[in-house]
Amino acid sequence: MKWFSLNKEIAMDLGTANTIIISNEKIVVDQPSVVALDRRTDRMIAVGERAKEMHEKTNADIRTVRPLRDGVIADFDACEKMMRGLIKMVHTGSSLFSPSMKMVIGVPSGSTEVELRAVRDSAEHAGGREIYLIYEPMAAAIGIGLDVTAPEGNMVVDIGGGTTEIAVISMGGIVTNNSIKVAGDDLNADIQEYMSRQHNVKVSERMAERIKINVGSALTELGDEAPEDYIVYGPNRITALPMEVPVCYQEIAHCLEKTVSRVEAAVLSALENTPPELYADIVHNGIWLTGGGARLRGLDKRLTDKINIPFHVAEDPLHSVAKGTGIALKNIHRYAFLM
């Protein structure tokens, strides 16, 4: 048994779909943002991957909760329990005292004061003593390896599960930003609605996500990169009889058109409000795509063709924000935090 515990330092990307924790410059937790609770006692039964496996499969005594919606905390109590459970994965082993933690947490750039306070309070209740908040697009830019402190314009589009964060960064701060509640969850909802309307088959949220991963596309023509059709299994929404439906990427591209167009419009809106000198830098440097949504097939090419500025997908788009918060944790006095 450890008789005392020194201060711990962790960086967290608290996302709508996934939560990633970095400790000692390594990703130590990468889990779905889901918690399973006992309905009678409200006690936590499972968190992360184990809780996601229960999602949409539980009995009457268990409820699964995604505590974050649209990038912000929707269920304060569940979020606190989830954070405690995930942090516990980092600090394994018994200890006489709880660790006093220094935490850096990424938050959406469109967060209100109330939403920021909710994140801070959840972190404090989960064991944080020294808490710093950093905007997600700033963290993403740091994680990609951009020099955010230079007098040069860089633009980042971070497409997460609940929000799309678009920001122009220069000299360590955000010059222009546009945060919209349109992201991966909306793509899943589009697929669910399309499968119900077009094929008369009910698909779960998890099945919609699998369809997006396997045949999701922003373009109707992918050439050699085209994926094979994906077989979807589910009940007929009228007769409840089992159905087997092959789905191709072209039809998914059509069903995602509306949501992808909203992301395009948000990027154009942010560019309209960008000062000319920084705009010139962005045209020269290109625009970086991060987050899970950046992996949508053909998205970078579609945006490049539409906006006439090169779009680049980050090398590890899923972990860009988390890596950025980790770097910020090691350089607390260098970056701008939301104190």
TAMO-V391139 format. One line per field, one symbol per residue. ss: DSSP state (a for helix, b for strand, c for the rest). phi: phi as a letter, one per 30 degrees, with the letter a starting at -180 (. if undefined). psi: psi as a letter, one per 40 degrees, with the letter a starting at -180 (. if undefined). A space follows every 50 residues. Layout:
ss=???
phi=???
psi=???
This chain:
ss=cbcccccbbbbbbbcccbbbbbbccbbbbbbbccbbbbcccccbbbbcaa aaaacccccccbbbbccbbccbbccaaaaaaaaaaaaaaaccccbccccc bbbbbbbcccccaaaaaaaaaaaaaccbbbbbbbbaaaaaaaaacccccc cccbbbbbbccccbbbbbbbccbbbbbbbbcccaaaaaaaaaaaaaaaac bcccaaaaaaaaaaacbcccccaaaccccbbbbbbbcccccbbbbbbcaa aaaaacaaaaaaaaaaaaaaaacccaaaaaaaaaacbbbbcaaaacbcaa aaaaaaacccbbbcccaaaaaaaaaaaaaacccccccbc
phi=.ddabdecbbcbcdcdcbcbbcbhibdcbbbddbbcbdddciddcabidd ddddeibdcddbbcbcdcbhibdcbddddddddeddddddcdjdbdcddc ccbcbdbddcddedddddddddddddjdcbcbcbdeddddddddjddddd dbdbcbccccdcbccbbccahibcdbbbcbdbaedddddededdddddch cdbdddddddddddbdacbdbcidddddecdccadddcciddbbbdbcdd ddeddceddddddeddddddddcdeeddedddeddicccbieddddeidd ddddddcibdccdedbddcdddddddddddbedccdccd
psi=iheihihihihhggiddihhhhhfeihdhgiigiihihddeeihdiibdd dddeheeiaeehhhhhehhfeihdgdddddddddddddddgiiiidiiih ihhhhhiieeiidddddddddddddeehdhhhhihdddddddddeigeei gihihhhhhaddihhhihhhfeihdhihhifhadddddddddddddddef hhiiddddddddddeiieiehebeehiiihhhhiihedeeiiihhhhidd dddddeddddddddddddddddehiddddddddddihhhiiddeehhedd ddddddefhhhhhidgddeddddddddddefdedihig.
